[in-house]
Amino acid sequence: MQRAPGLVLAFTLMSGCATQIGSGPVDASKYAAMTCTELNTEIGGTSQSISATAISRGRVSNFSVPAWAPGGARAVELIKQKQTARIERLQAQQSAIEAARRRNCS
């Protein structure tokens, strides 16, 4: 039983920050003033974040929770849900950037 808090801490560290900064709706207006180069850089950064989060989610999904760890399976599921929400937020952000690039960089 003493190892369960350590397991939860390990899951938290594997998933990244405990809170999501800027997890609100995407503000498309901030992309309207960017140059094409800046938009391309933003798309690249967002793509890297999506990939890194998906890889992390895969690692968590493949983690084998010991039977003696109470709540371990629930912790894994919560981390997966959090990472899925982050991926969806990043995809929405990337869509807004791509729309701005289509408008400004024909």
NORVEN-V662743 format. One record per residue. N is the residue number from 1. RES is the residue in three letters. OMEGA is omega in whole degrees, 0 to 359 (999 if undefined). Layout:
# NORVEN-V662743
n=N res=RES omega=OMEGA
n=N res=RES omega=OMEGA
This chain:
# NORVEN-V662743
n=1 res=MET omega=184
n=2 res=GLN omega=183
n=3 res=ARG omega=182
n=4 res=ALA omega=177
n=5 res=PRO omega=177
n=6 res=GLY omega=179
n=7 res=LEU omega=178
n=8 res=VAL omega=178
n=9 res=LEU omega=179
n=10 res=ALA omega=178
n=11 res=PHE omega=180
n=12 res=THR omega=180
n=13 res=LEU omega=179
n=14 res=MET omega=185
n=15 res=SER omega=181
n=16 res=GLY omega=182
n=17 res=CYS omega=181
n=18 res=ALA omega=179
n=19 res=THR omega=179
n=20 res=GLN omega=178
n=21 res=ILE omega=178
n=22 res=GLY omega=183
n=23 res=SER omega=179
n=24 res=GLY omega=180
n=25 res=PRO omega=182
n=26 res=VAL omega=178
n=27 res=ASP omega=184
n=28 res=ALA omega=183
n=29 res=SER omega=181
n=30 res=LYS omega=179
n=31 res=TYR omega=183
n=32 res=ALA omega=183
n=33 res=ALA omega=183
n=34 res=MET omega=175
n=35 res=THR omega=179
n=36 res=CYS omega=179
n=37 res=THR omega=179
n=38 res=GLU omega=178
n=39 res=LEU omega=178
n=40 res=ASN omega=178
n=41 res=THR omega=178
n=42 res=GLU omega=179
n=43 res=ILE omega=178
n=44 res=GLY omega=179
n=45 res=GLY omega=179
n=46 res=THR omega=178
n=47 res=SER omega=178
n=48 res=GLN omega=179
n=49 res=SER omega=178
n=50 res=ILE omega=181
n=51 res=SER omega=181
n=52 res=ALA omega=180
n=53 res=THR omega=178
n=54 res=ALA omega=178
n=55 res=ILE omega=179
n=56 res=SER omega=179
n=57 res=ARG omega=177
n=58 res=GLY omega=178
n=59 res=ARG omega=179
n=60 res=VAL omega=180
n=61 res=SER omega=181
n=62 res=ASN omega=181
n=63 res=PHE omega=180
n=64 res=SER omega=182
n=65 res=VAL omega=178
n=66 res=PRO omega=181
n=67 res=ALA omega=183
n=68 res=TRP omega=182
n=69 res=ALA omega=181
n=70 res=PRO omega=179
n=71 res=GLY omega=182
n=72 res=GLY omega=180
n=73 res=ALA omega=178
n=74 res=ARG omega=178
n=75 res=ALA omega=178
n=76 res=VAL omega=181
n=77 res=GLU omega=178
n=78 res=LEU omega=179
n=79 res=ILE omega=179
n=80 res=LYS omega=179
n=81 res=GLN omega=179
n=82 res=LYS omega=181
n=83 res=GLN omega=176
n=84 res=THR omega=178
n=85 res=ALA omega=179
n=86 res=ARG omega=178
n=87 res=ILE omega=180
n=88 res=GLU omega=178
n=89 res=ARG omega=179
n=90 res=LEU omega=178
n=91 res=GLN omega=177
n=92 res=ALA omega=177
n=93 res=GLN omega=180
n=94 res=GLN omega=177
n=95 res=SER omega=178
n=96 res=ALA omega=179
n=97 res=ILE omega=180
n=98 res=GLU omega=178
n=99 res=ALA omega=178
n=100 res=ALA omega=179
n=101 res=ARG omega=178
n=102 res=ARG omega=180
n=103 res=ARG omega=190
n=104 res=ASN omega=190
n=105 res=CYS omega=182
n=106 res=SER omega=999
